[in-house]
Amino acid sequence: MKLAILKTDKEYKKALKRFEEIFDAKEGTSIGDEAEILSILIEKYEDKHFPIDSPDPIEAIKFRMEQMGLSQKDLSEVIGYKSRVSEILKKKRKLTLDMIRKLSHYLHIPTDVLVQEY
């Protein structure tokens, strides 16, 4: 396959098909290099044509709490009073920079997600 920037849906689909064919190629081989380059080209096309918005900060916190089996009480040990956690989860109180840092570390949520407007 001739490698070039993917500009059309047809080129994208062709690249995906070829990538599936050579996905398990050994690194350091010409086919392995082709697979690596194709993956970069596909990712670039997808980033441009199928962007994924960052999640709402509060929804991200709730999701991670559910994944980790945490309660509001658990979060209150990280950022303060249980009532404060409740206000944050109901979007009645904004996250402070200190809270964002602590939540990012504790819940493993990137800070760029937590600093967004909501």
MOPAC internal coordinates of N, CA, C and O (Angstrom, degrees):
PM7 1SCF
backbone

  N    0.0000 0     0.00 0     0.00 0    0    0    0
  C    1.4516 1     0.00 0     0.00 0    1    0    0
  C    1.5252 1   108.88 1     0.00 0    2    1    0
  O    1.2310 1   121.13 1   -43.59 1    3    2    1
  N    1.3125 1   115.45 1   136.41 1    3    2    1
  C    1.4602 1   120.42 1   176.56 1    5    3    2
  C    1.5260 1   108.04 1   -77.34 1    6    5    3
  O    1.2310 1   120.48 1   -55.60 1    7    6    5
  N    1.3249 1   116.69 1   124.40 1    7    6    5
  C    1.4541 1   121.33 1  -177.56 1    9    7    6
  C    1.5159 1   110.45 1   -89.38 1   10    9    7
  O    1.2310 1   121.22 1   -52.31 1   11   10    9
  N    1.3366 1   115.27 1   127.69 1   11   10    9
  C    1.4630 1   121.87 1   178.53 1   13   11   10
  C    1.5187 1   107.75 1  -158.02 1   14   13   11
  O    1.2310 1   120.74 1   -15.21 1   15   14   13
  N    1.3207 1   116.20 1   164.79 1   15   14   13
  C    1.4610 1   121.36 1   176.81 1   17   15   14
  C    1.5324 1   108.47 1   -56.38 1   18   17   15
  O    1.2310 1   120.73 1   -45.70 1   19   18   17
  N    1.3364 1   116.20 1   134.30 1   19   18   17
  C    1.4612 1   121.22 1   179.80 1   21   19   18
  C    1.5183 1   108.78 1   -83.30 1   22   21   19
  O    1.2310 1   120.89 1   -58.85 1   23   22   21
  N    1.3351 1   115.91 1   121.15 1   23   22   21
  C    1.4581 1   120.42 1  -175.98 1   25   23   22
  C    1.5218 1   113.17 1  -115.53 1   26   25   23
  O    1.2310 1   120.08 1   158.58 1   27   26   25
  N    1.3163 1   117.45 1   -21.42 1   27   26   25
  C    1.4663 1   120.35 1  -177.13 1   29   27   26
  C    1.5264 1   110.31 1  -124.71 1   30   29   27
  O    1.2310 1   121.77 1   -17.36 1   31   30   29
  N    1.3219 1   114.22 1   162.64 1   31   30   29
  C    1.4579 1   120.18 1   177.65 1   33   31   30
  C    1.5336 1   110.35 1   -62.77 1   34   33   31
  O    1.2310 1   120.67 1   143.88 1   35   34   33
  N    1.3112 1   116.32 1   -36.12 1   35   34   33
  C    1.4684 1   121.10 1   179.64 1   37   35   34
  C    1.5391 1   110.12 1   -63.45 1   38   37   35
  O    1.2310 1   120.38 1   134.90 1   39   38   37
  N    1.3313 1   116.88 1   -45.10 1   39   38   37
  C    1.4645 1   121.25 1   178.06 1   41   39   38
  C    1.5294 1   110.89 1   -63.59 1   42   41   39
  O    1.2310 1   120.83 1   140.27 1   43   42   41
  N    1.3274 1   116.03 1   -39.73 1   43   42   41
  C    1.4619 1   121.35 1   178.95 1   45   43   42
  C    1.5309 1   110.63 1   -61.81 1   46   45   43
  O    1.2310 1   120.27 1   132.07 1   47   46   45
  N    1.3136 1   117.08 1   -47.93 1   47   46   45
  C    1.4716 1   120.98 1  -179.67 1   49   47   46
  C    1.5266 1   111.38 1   -63.87 1   50   49   47
  O    1.2310 1   120.52 1   141.70 1   51   50   49
  N    1.3072 1   116.61 1   -38.30 1   51   50   49
  C    1.4668 1   120.98 1   178.03 1   53   51   50
  C    1.5309 1   109.92 1   -64.71 1   54   53   51
  O    1.2310 1   120.67 1   137.79 1   55   54   53
  N    1.3192 1   116.32 1   -42.21 1   55   54   53
  C    1.4644 1   120.92 1   179.00 1   57   55   54
  C    1.5292 1   110.52 1   -64.85 1   58   57   55
  O    1.2310 1   120.00 1   138.63 1   59   58   57
  N    1.3299 1   117.60 1   -41.37 1   59   58   57
  C    1.4669 1   121.19 1   177.33 1   61   59   58
  C    1.5263 1   111.40 1   -60.53 1   62   61   59
  O    1.2310 1   121.04 1   135.61 1   63   62   61
  N    1.3186 1   115.62 1   -44.39 1   63   62   61
  C    1.4709 1   120.28 1   179.82 1   65   63   62
  C    1.5221 1   110.31 1   -61.33 1   66   65   63
  O    1.2310 1   120.47 1   134.01 1   67   66   65
  N    1.3181 1   116.72 1   -45.99 1   67   66   65
  C    1.4684 1   120.74 1  -179.98 1   69   67   66
  C    1.5294 1   110.53 1   -65.02 1   70   69   67
  O    1.2310 1   120.55 1   139.72 1   71   70   69
  N    1.3210 1   116.55 1   -40.28 1   71   70   69
  C    1.4575 1   120.35 1   179.74 1   73   71   70
  C    1.5254 1   110.76 1   -61.76 1   74   73   71
  O    1.2310 1   120.17 1   138.96 1   75   74   73
  N    1.3226 1   117.28 1   -41.04 1   75   74   73
  C    1.4635 1   121.00 1   177.43 1   77   75   74
  C    1.5301 1   110.96 1   -61.13 1   78   77   75
  O    1.2310 1   120.42 1   142.52 1   79   78   77
  N    1.3233 1   116.80 1   -37.48 1   79   78   77
  C    1.4643 1   121.86 1  -179.12 1   81   79   78
  C    1.5287 1   111.94 1   -66.58 1   82   81   79
  O    1.2310 1   120.18 1   144.27 1   83   82   81
  N    1.3223 1   117.26 1   -35.73 1   83   82   81
  C    1.4701 1   120.51 1  -173.38 1   85   83   82
  C    1.5269 1   113.17 1  -112.59 1   86   85   83
  O    1.2310 1   120.25 1  -166.20 1   87   86   85
  N    1.3140 1   117.13 1    13.80 1   87   86   85
  C    1.4561 1   122.40 1  -175.35 1   89   87   86
  C    1.5257 1   113.44 1   -52.84 1   90   89   87
  O    1.2310 1   119.48 1   139.73 1   91   90   89
  N    1.3153 1   118.60 1   -40.27 1   91   90   89
  C    1.4613 1   122.63 1  -175.29 1   93   91   90
  C    1.5346 1   113.74 1   -90.85 1   94   93   91
  O    1.2310 1   120.00 1  -164.09 1   95   94   93
  N    1.3114 1   117.61 1    15.91 1   95   94   93
  C    1.4669 1   120.86 1  -179.18 1   97   95   94
  C    1.5283 1   110.49 1   -63.98 1   98   97   95
  O    1.2310 1   121.15 1   -33.11 1   99   98   97
  N    1.3322 1   115.40 1   146.89 1   99   98   97
  C    1.4610 1   120.75 1   179.27 1  101   99   98
  C    1.5223 1   110.91 1   -70.66 1  102  101   99
  O    1.2310 1   121.79 1   -39.15 1  103  102  101
  N    1.3453 1   114.18 1   140.85 1  103  102  101
  C    1.4645 1   119.66 1   175.64 1  105  103  102
  C    1.5248 1   109.34 1   -63.79 1  106  105  103
  O    1.2310 1   121.46 1   -32.50 1  107  106  105
  N    1.3083 1   114.81 1   147.50 1  107  106  105
  C    1.4609 1   119.89 1   176.79 1  109  107  106
  C    1.5133 1   114.00 1    86.21 1  110  109  107
  O    1.2310 1   120.23 1   173.94 1  111  110  109
  N    1.3363 1   117.17 1    -6.06 1  111  110  109
  C    1.4598 1   120.33 1   176.25 1  113  111  110
  C    1.5238 1   108.20 1   -96.68 1  114  113  111
  O    1.2310 1   120.52 1   -13.35 1  115  114  113
  N    1.3214 1   116.61 1   166.65 1  115  114  113
  C    1.4663 1   118.78 1   179.50 1  117  115  114
  C    1.5269 1   110.87 1   -64.95 1  118  117  115
  O    1.2310 1   120.15 1   144.20 1  119  118  117
  N    1.3189 1   117.31 1   -35.80 1  119  118  117
  C    1.4721 1   120.76 1   177.47 1  121  119  118
  C    1.5340 1   109.46 1   -69.66 1  122  121  119
  O    1.2310 1   120.38 1   140.39 1  123  122  121
  N    1.3247 1   116.87 1   -39.61 1  123  122  121
  C    1.4636 1   120.68 1   176.79 1  125  123  122
  C    1.5206 1   111.53 1   -62.24 1  126  125  123
  O    1.2310 1   120.55 1   139.04 1  127  126  125
  N    1.3241 1   116.55 1   -40.96 1  127  126  125
  C    1.4702 1   120.45 1   176.75 1  129  127  126
  C    1.5292 1   110.85 1   -64.16 1  130  129  127
  O    1.2310 1   120.80 1   139.36 1  131  130  129
  N    1.3294 1   116.08 1   -40.64 1  131  130  129
  C    1.4672 1   120.16 1   178.03 1  133  131  130
  C    1.5326 1   110.23 1   -61.38 1  134  133  131
  O    1.2310 1   120.31 1   136.95 1  135  134  133
  N    1.3388 1   117.01 1   -43.05 1  135  134  133
  C    1.4620 1   121.10 1   179.26 1  137  135  134
  C    1.5257 1   110.75 1   -61.54 1  138  137  135
  O    1.2310 1   120.67 1   137.94 1  139  138  137
  N    1.3242 1   116.33 1   -42.06 1  139  138  137
  C    1.4603 1   119.79 1  -179.49 1  141  139  138
  C    1.5262 1   111.62 1   -65.41 1  142  141  139
  O    1.2310 1   120.53 1   136.29 1  143  142  141
  N    1.3263 1   116.59 1   -43.71 1  143  142  141
  C    1.4615 1   120.83 1   178.96 1  145  143  142
  C    1.5326 1   110.51 1   -65.17 1  146  145  143
  O    1.2310 1   120.91 1   137.66 1  147  146  145
  N    1.3336 1   115.87 1   -42.34 1  147  146  145
  C    1.4616 1   119.45 1   177.96 1  149  147  146
  C    1.5273 1   111.47 1   -60.24 1  150  149  147
  O    1.2310 1   120.61 1   138.53 1  151  150  149
  N    1.3209 1   116.45 1   -41.47 1  151  150  149
  C    1.4693 1   119.41 1  -179.53 1  153  151  150
  C    1.5296 1   110.73 1   -61.69 1  154  153  151
  O    1.2310 1   120.28 1   142.93 1  155  154  153
  N    1.3225 1   117.07 1   -37.07 1  155  154  153
  C    1.4614 1   121.59 1   178.16 1  157  155  154
  C    1.5297 1   110.82 1   -67.83 1  158  157  155
  O    1.2310 1   120.87 1   135.84 1  159  158  157
  N    1.3206 1   115.94 1   -44.16 1  159  158  157
  C    1.4618 1   120.36 1   179.65 1  161  159  158
  C    1.5296 1   111.15 1   -64.78 1  162  161  159
  O    1.2310 1   120.50 1   138.94 1  163  162  161
  N    1.3213 1   116.66 1   -41.06 1  163  162  161
  C    1.4688 1   121.48 1   178.99 1  165  163  162
  C    1.5275 1   110.14 1   -64.85 1  166  165  163
  O    1.2310 1   120.62 1   135.35 1  167  166  165
  N    1.3199 1   116.42 1   -44.65 1  167  166  165
  C    1.4653 1   120.46 1   179.65 1  169  167  166
  C    1.5293 1   110.73 1   -60.92 1  170  169  167
  O    1.2310 1   120.46 1   136.46 1  171  170  169
  N    1.3124 1   116.72 1   -43.54 1  171  170  169
  C    1.4704 1   120.91 1   179.45 1  173  171  170
  C    1.5316 1   110.49 1   -61.50 1  174  173  171
  O    1.2310 1   119.93 1   136.05 1  175  174  173
  N    1.3170 1   117.73 1   -43.95 1  175  174  173
  C    1.4654 1   121.86 1   179.40 1  177  175  174
  C    1.5287 1   110.16 1   -63.41 1  178  177  175
  O    1.2310 1   120.39 1   135.15 1  179  178  177
  N    1.3370 1   116.87 1   -44.85 1  179  178  177
  C    1.4660 1   121.37 1  -178.74 1  181  179  178
  C    1.5249 1   111.37 1   -65.58 1  182  181  179
  O    1.2310 1   120.11 1   139.80 1  183  182  181
  N    1.3226 1   117.40 1   -40.20 1  183  182  181
  C    1.4633 1   120.67 1   178.41 1  185  183  182
  C    1.5240 1   111.25 1   -60.39 1  186  185  183
  O    1.2310 1   121.04 1   142.60 1  187  186  185
  N    1.3287 1   115.61 1   -37.40 1  187  186  185
  C    1.4618 1   120.36 1  -178.37 1  189  187  186
  C    1.5261 1   112.04 1   -78.25 1  190  189  187
  O    1.2310 1   119.96 1   138.70 1  191  190  189
  N    1.3277 1   117.69 1   -41.30 1  191  190  189
  C    1.4617 1   121.30 1  -172.21 1  193  191  190
  C    1.5291 1   114.88 1   -98.34 1  194  193  191
  O    1.2310 1   120.06 1   160.62 1  195  194  193
  N    1.3153 1   117.49 1   -19.38 1  195  194  193
  C    1.4702 1   121.12 1  -178.81 1  197  195  194
  C    1.5306 1   110.05 1  -133.07 1  198  197  195
  O    1.2310 1   120.16 1  -121.14 1  199  198  197
  N    1.3276 1   117.30 1    58.86 1  199  198  197
  C    1.4726 1   118.31 1  -177.15 1  201  199  198
  C    1.5252 1   111.19 1   -65.87 1  202  201  199
  O    1.2310 1   121.41 1   -33.97 1  203  202  201
  N    1.3203 1   114.91 1   146.03 1  203  202  201
  C    1.4562 1   121.41 1   178.03 1  205  203  202
  C    1.5182 1   107.19 1  -111.16 1  206  205  203
  O    1.2310 1   121.11 1   -59.27 1  207  206  205
  N    1.3186 1   115.48 1   120.73 1  207  206  205
  C    1.4634 1   120.15 1   178.97 1  209  207  206
  C    1.5224 1   109.84 1   -70.73 1  210  209  207
  O    1.2310 1   121.03 1   -31.08 1  211  210  209
  N    1.3090 1   115.64 1   148.92 1  211  210  209
  C    1.4578 1   120.36 1   175.63 1  213  211  210
  C    1.5228 1   108.74 1   -69.16 1  214  213  211
  O    1.2310 1   120.31 1   -31.79 1  215  214  213
  N    1.3174 1   117.01 1   148.21 1  215  214  213
  C    1.4589 1   119.27 1  -179.33 1  217  215  214
  C    1.5233 1   111.99 1   -71.60 1  218  217  215
  O    1.2310 1   120.91 1   -21.67 1  219  218  217
  N    1.3081 1   115.87 1   158.33 1  219  218  217
  C    1.4523 1   122.46 1   172.80 1  221  219  218
  C    1.5344 1   107.44 1   -60.32 1  222  221  219
  O    1.2310 1   119.56 1   -45.57 1  223  222  221
  N    1.3344 1   118.45 1   134.43 1  223  222  221
  C    1.4662 1   120.62 1  -176.53 1  225  223  222
  C    1.5355 1   113.85 1   -55.84 1  226  225  223
  O    1.2310 1   120.44 1   136.67 1  227  226  225
  N    1.3089 1   116.76 1   -43.33 1  227  226  225
  C    1.4587 1   119.77 1  -177.44 1  229  227  226
  C    1.5277 1   110.48 1   -70.20 1  230  229  227
  O    1.2310 1   120.42 1   140.75 1  231  230  229
  N    1.3204 1   116.80 1   -39.25 1  231  230  229
  C    1.4673 1   119.85 1   177.06 1  233  231  230
  C    1.5302 1   110.36 1   -65.04 1  234  233  231
  O    1.2310 1   120.24 1   144.56 1  235  234  233
  N    1.3255 1   117.16 1   -35.44 1  235  234  233
  C    1.4698 1   121.06 1   176.95 1  237  235  234
  C    1.5299 1   110.07 1   -64.36 1  238  237  235
  O    1.2310 1   120.44 1   138.59 1  239  238  237
  N    1.3195 1   116.76 1   -41.41 1  239  238  237
  C    1.4721 1   120.72 1   178.42 1  241  239  238
  C    1.5235 1   109.90 1   -63.66 1  242  241  239
  O    1.2310 1   120.46 1   132.50 1  243  242  241
  N    1.3308 1   116.73 1   -47.50 1  243  242  241
  C    1.4730 1   120.64 1   179.90 1  245  243  242
  C    1.5318 1   111.09 1   -60.48 1  246  245  243
  O    1.2310 1   120.78 1   138.19 1  247  246  245
  N    1.3233 1   116.12 1   -41.81 1  247  246  245
  C    1.4653 1   120.91 1  -179.72 1  249  247  246
  C    1.5243 1   110.68 1   -62.17 1  250  249  247
  O    1.2310 1   120.29 1   132.91 1  251  250  249
  N    1.3345 1   117.06 1   -47.09 1  251  250  249
  C    1.4652 1   120.58 1   179.84 1  253  251  250
  C    1.5236 1   111.64 1   -65.90 1  254  253  251
  O    1.2310 1   120.66 1   142.91 1  255  254  253
  N    1.3313 1   116.35 1   -37.09 1  255  254  253
  C    1.4579 1   119.33 1   176.79 1  257  255  254
  C    1.5298 1   109.95 1   -60.00 1  258  257  255
  O    1.2310 1   121.07 1   135.68 1  259  258  257
  N    1.3259 1   115.56 1   -44.32 1  259  258  257
  C    1.4669 1   119.98 1   179.18 1  261  259  258
  C    1.5289 1   110.79 1   -64.02 1  262  261  259
  O    1.2310 1   120.61 1   135.14 1  263  262  261
  N    1.3226 1   116.44 1   -44.86 1  263  262  261
  C    1.4676 1   120.58 1   179.51 1  265  263  262
  C    1.5281 1   111.88 1   -59.63 1  266  265  263
  O    1.2310 1   121.04 1   141.16 1  267  266  265
  N    1.3269 1   115.61 1   -38.84 1  267  266  265
  C    1.4633 1   120.70 1  -175.50 1  269  267  266
  C    1.5281 1   112.68 1   -92.23 1  270  269  267
  O    1.2310 1   120.43 1   179.36 1  271  270  269
  N    1.3406 1   116.79 1    -0.64 1  271  270  269
  C    1.4543 1   120.82 1   179.96 1  273  271  270
  C    1.5173 1   113.10 1    66.69 1  274  273  271
  O    1.2310 1   120.62 1  -143.33 1  275  274  273
  N    1.3233 1   116.42 1    36.67 1  275  274  273
  C    1.4673 1   121.57 1  -177.42 1  277  275  274
  C    1.5187 1   111.35 1   -97.77 1  278  277  275
  O    1.2310 1   121.02 1   -28.87 1  279  278  277
  N    1.3164 1   115.65 1   151.13 1  279  278  277
  C    1.4613 1   122.08 1   175.61 1  281  279  278
  C    1.5254 1   108.84 1  -107.99 1  282  281  279
  O    1.2310 1   121.26 1    -5.53 1  283  282  281
  N    1.3344 1   115.19 1   174.47 1  283  282  281
  C    1.4615 1   119.35 1   176.19 1  285  283  282
  C    1.5198 1   110.15 1   -62.42 1  286  285  283
  O    1.2310 1   120.69 1   146.85 1  287  286  285
  N    1.3209 1   116.29 1   -33.15 1  287  286  285
  C    1.4627 1   120.33 1   178.94 1  289  287  286
  C    1.5318 1   110.17 1   -62.09 1  290  289  287
  O    1.2310 1   120.72 1   138.09 1  291  290  289
  N    1.3418 1   116.24 1   -41.91 1  291  290  289
  C    1.4637 1   119.99 1   178.45 1  293  291  290
  C    1.5232 1   110.42 1   -60.11 1  294  293  291
  O    1.2310 1   120.73 1   138.26 1  295  294  293
  N    1.3240 1   116.21 1   -41.74 1  295  294  293
  C    1.4593 1   120.78 1  -179.14 1  297  295  294
  C    1.5274 1   111.27 1   -69.99 1  298  297  295
  O    1.2310 1   120.64 1   149.25 1  299  298  297
  N    1.3282 1   116.38 1   -30.75 1  299  298  297
  C    1.4714 1   119.12 1   179.69 1  301  299  298
  C    1.5247 1   111.19 1   -65.15 1  302  301  299
  O    1.2310 1   120.32 1   154.45 1  303  302  301
  N    1.3109 1   117.00 1   -25.55 1  303  302  301
  C    1.4651 1   120.57 1   176.79 1  305  303  302
  C    1.5268 1   111.07 1   -71.35 1  306  305  303
  O    1.2310 1   120.89 1   159.46 1  307  306  305
  N    1.3209 1   115.89 1   -20.54 1  307  306  305
  C    1.4644 1   121.00 1  -179.25 1  309  307  306
  C    1.5281 1   111.24 1   -91.78 1  310  309  307
  O    1.2310 1   120.39 1   134.70 1  311  310  309
  N    1.3395 1   116.86 1   -45.30 1  311  310  309
  C    1.4736 1   119.03 1  -172.83 1  313  311  310
  C    1.5151 1   114.56 1  -116.88 1  314  313  311
  O    1.2310 1   119.55 1  -177.81 1  315  314  313
  N    1.2953 1   118.46 1     2.19 1  315  314  313
  C    1.4602 1   119.11 1   176.55 1  317  315  314
  C    1.5089 1   112.84 1   120.98 1  318  317  315
  O    1.2310 1   120.95 1    22.94 1  319  318  317
  N    1.2899 1   115.78 1  -157.06 1  319  318  317
  C    1.4565 1   124.04 1  -172.21 1  321  319  318
  C    1.5376 1   113.84 1   -50.52 1  322  321  319
  O    1.2310 1   121.59 1   -33.20 1  323  322  321
  N    1.3413 1   114.57 1   146.80 1  323  322  321
  C    1.4589 1   120.51 1   178.22 1  325  323  322
  C    1.5341 1   110.79 1   -61.18 1  326  325  323
  O    1.2310 1   120.50 1   143.82 1  327  326  325
  N    1.3202 1   116.66 1   -36.18 1  327  326  325
  C    1.4638 1   120.12 1   179.10 1  329  327  326
  C    1.5333 1   110.86 1   -64.92 1  330  329  327
  O    1.2310 1   120.77 1   144.85 1  331  330  329
  N    1.3322 1   116.13 1   -35.15 1  331  330  329
  C    1.4668 1   120.60 1   177.83 1  333  331  330
  C    1.5290 1   110.09 1   -65.36 1  334  333  331
  O    1.2310 1   120.84 1   137.23 1  335  334  333
  N    1.3326 1   116.00 1   -42.77 1  335  334  333
  C    1.4658 1   120.54 1   178.23 1  337  335  334
  C    1.5196 1   109.53 1   -60.88 1  338  337  335
  O    1.2310 1   120.59 1   135.39 1  339  338  337
  N    1.3164 1   116.47 1   -44.61 1  339  338  337
  C    1.4629 1   121.26 1   179.30 1  341  339  338
  C    1.5235 1   111.01 1   -59.37 1  342  341  339
  O    1.2310 1   120.17 1   134.95 1  343  342  341
  N    1.3287 1   117.28 1   -45.05 1  343  342  341
  C    1.4636 1   121.23 1   179.09 1  345  343  342
  C    1.5265 1   111.17 1   -62.21 1  346  345  343
  O    1.2310 1   120.36 1   140.30 1  347  346  345
  N    1.3209 1   116.92 1   -39.70 1  347  346  345
  C    1.4614 1   121.08 1   179.29 1  349  347  346
  C    1.5196 1   110.23 1   -65.60 1  350  349  347
  O    1.2310 1   120.31 1   132.47 1  351  350  349
  N    1.3352 1   117.01 1   -47.53 1  351  350  349
  C    1.4591 1   120.74 1  -177.96 1  353  351  350
  C    1.5244 1   112.40 1   -66.51 1  354  353  351
  O    1.2310 1   120.10 1   157.65 1  355  354  353
  N    1.3387 1   117.41 1   -22.35 1  355  354  353
  C    1.4688 1   121.66 1   176.08 1  357  355  354
  C    1.5300 1   111.25 1   -93.98 1  358  357  355
  O    1.2310 1   120.88 1  -175.81 1  359  358  357
  N    1.3339 1   115.92 1     4.19 1  359  358  357
  C    1.4672 1   123.78 1   179.35 1  361  359  358
  C    1.5273 1   113.12 1    63.01 1  362  361  359
  O    1.2310 1   120.86 1  -150.39 1  363  362  361
  N    1.3187 1   115.97 1    29.61 1  363  362  361
  C    1.4619 1   120.69 1   176.95 1  365  363  362
  C    1.5261 1   111.19 1   -94.09 1  366  365  363
  O    1.2310 1   120.50 1   165.28 1  367  366  365
  N    1.3189 1   116.65 1   -14.72 1  367  366  365
  C    1.4664 1   122.33 1   179.11 1  369  367  366
  C    1.5276 1   107.21 1  -133.26 1  370  369  367
  O    1.2310 1   120.96 1   -41.53 1  371  370  369
  N    1.3265 1   115.77 1   138.47 1  371  370  369
  C    1.4705 1   121.48 1   178.45 1  373  371  370
  C    1.5246 1   110.50 1   -82.00 1  374  373  371
  O    1.2310 1   121.35 1   -27.42 1  375  374  373
  N    1.3056 1   115.03 1   152.58 1  375  374  373
  C    1.4605 1   120.98 1   174.45 1  377  375  374
  C    1.5226 1   109.36 1   -73.71 1  378  377  375
  O    1.2310 1   120.39 1   -42.04 1  379  378  377
  N    1.3008 1   116.86 1   137.96 1  379  378  377
  C    1.4606 1   121.06 1   174.06 1  381  379  378
  C    1.5264 1   108.20 1   -90.91 1  382  381  379
  O    1.2310 1   120.79 1   -13.34 1  383  382  381
  N    1.3094 1   116.10 1   166.66 1  383  382  381
  C    1.4631 1   120.63 1   178.56 1  385  383  382
  C    1.5261 1   110.80 1   -59.81 1  386  385  383
  O    1.2310 1   120.53 1   138.39 1  387  386  385
  N    1.3243 1   116.60 1   -41.61 1  387  386  385
  C    1.4627 1   120.94 1   178.64 1  389  387  386
  C    1.5320 1   110.92 1   -62.46 1  390  389  387
  O    1.2310 1   120.13 1   137.47 1  391  390  389
  N    1.3290 1   117.35 1   -42.53 1  391  390  389
  C    1.4656 1   121.27 1   177.88 1  393  391  390
  C    1.5217 1   110.67 1   -62.89 1  394  393  391
  O    1.2310 1   120.79 1   137.27 1  395  394  393
  N    1.3160 1   116.09 1   -42.73 1  395  394  393
  C    1.4622 1   121.21 1  -179.43 1  397  395  394
  C    1.5260 1   110.01 1   -59.89 1  398  397  395
  O    1.2310 1   120.45 1   134.70 1  399  398  397
  N    1.3063 1   116.75 1   -45.30 1  399  398  397
  C    1.4681 1   120.50 1   178.96 1  401  399  398
  C    1.5233 1   110.92 1   -61.05 1  402  401  399
  O    1.2310 1   120.68 1   132.83 1  403  402  401
  N    1.3219 1   116.30 1   -47.17 1  403  402  401
  C    1.4668 1   120.27 1  -178.29 1  405  403  402
  C    1.5272 1   111.61 1   -65.41 1  406  405  403
  O    1.2310 1   120.72 1   135.32 1  407  406  405
  N    1.3331 1   116.22 1   -44.68 1  407  406  405
  C    1.4666 1   120.01 1  -179.76 1  409  407  406
  C    1.5291 1   111.34 1   -65.53 1  410  409  407
  O    1.2310 1   120.62 1   140.74 1  411  410  409
  N    1.3094 1   116.42 1   -39.26 1  411  410  409
  C    1.4612 1   120.32 1   178.31 1  413  411  410
  C    1.5225 1   110.42 1   -59.38 1  414  413  411
  O    1.2310 1   120.96 1   134.20 1  415  414  413
  N    1.3210 1   115.77 1   -45.80 1  415  414  413
  C    1.4618 1   120.62 1  -179.34 1  417  415  414
  C    1.5281 1   111.25 1   -68.26 1  418  417  415
  O    1.2310 1   120.32 1   134.33 1  419  418  417
  N    1.3065 1   116.99 1   -45.67 1  419  418  417
  C    1.4647 1   122.07 1  -174.53 1  421  419  418
  C    1.5333 1   112.34 1   -72.92 1  422  421  419
  O    1.2310 1   120.41 1   137.62 1  423  422  421
  N    1.3293 1   116.82 1   -42.38 1  423  422  421
  C    1.4625 1   121.09 1  -175.90 1  425  423  422
  C    1.5274 1   113.57 1   -97.30 1  426  425  423
  O    1.2310 1   120.60 1   173.99 1  427  426  425
  N    1.3267 1   116.45 1    -6.01 1  427  426  425
  C    1.4754 1   121.49 1  -178.75 1  429  427  426
  C    1.5352 1   111.13 1    59.13 1  430  429  427
  O    1.2310 1   121.58 1  -134.40 1  431  430  429
  N    1.3236 1   114.59 1    45.60 1  431  430  429
  C    1.4639 1   121.81 1   174.74 1  433  431  430
  C    1.5220 1   106.65 1  -108.12 1  434  433  431
  O    1.2310 1   119.45 1   -51.12 1  435  434  433
  N    1.3302 1   118.66 1   128.88 1  435  434  433
  C    1.4655 1   119.72 1   179.60 1  437  435  434
  C    1.5399 1   111.61 1   -57.69 1  438  437  435
  O    1.2310 1   121.37 1   -39.68 1  439  438  437
  N    1.3115 1   114.98 1   140.32 1  439  438  437
  C    1.4650 1   119.41 1  -178.97 1  441  439  438
  C    1.5319 1   111.82 1   -60.74 1  442  441  439
  O    1.2310 1   119.91 1   149.06 1  443  442  441
  N    1.3464 1   117.77 1   -30.94 1  443  442  441
  C    1.4589 1   118.89 1  -179.48 1  445  443  442
  C    1.5243 1   112.06 1   -65.52 1  446  445  443
  O    1.2310 1   119.76 1   158.12 1  447  446  445
  N    1.3356 1   118.06 1   -21.88 1  447  446  445
  C    1.4593 1   121.66 1   173.99 1  449  447  446
  C    1.5304 1   109.54 1   -76.68 1  450  449  447
  O    1.2310 1   120.81 1   135.99 1  451  450  449
  N    1.3237 1   116.05 1   -44.01 1  451  450  449
  C    1.4624 1   120.92 1  -174.63 1  453  451  450
  C    1.5190 1   114.05 1   -72.38 1  454  453  451
  O    1.2310 1   119.27 1   155.90 1  455  454  453
  N    1.3150 1   119.00 1   -24.10 1  455  454  453
  C    1.4645 1   120.87 1  -177.33 1  457  455  454
  C    1.5262 1   113.45 1   -85.17 1  458  457  455
  O    1.2310 1   119.96 1   174.42 1  459  458  457
  N    1.3064 1   117.68 1    -5.58 1  459  458  457
  C    1.4612 1   120.48 1  -178.58 1  461  459  458
  C    1.5236 1   111.80 1   -67.60 1  462  461  459
  O    1.2310 1   121.45 1   -25.31 1  463  462  461
  N    1.3184 1   114.82 1   154.69 1  463  462  461
  C    1.4802 1   121.07 1   174.33 1  465  463  462
  C    1.5156 1   109.28 1   -67.54 1  466  465  463
  O    1.2310 1   121.15 1   -31.53 1  467  466  465
  N    1.3100 1   115.41 1   148.47 1  467  466  465
  C    1.4671 1   120.74 1   174.79 1  469  467  466
  C    1.5021 1   109.83 1  -146.58 1  470  469  467
  O    1.2310 1   120.10 1   180.00 1  471  470  469

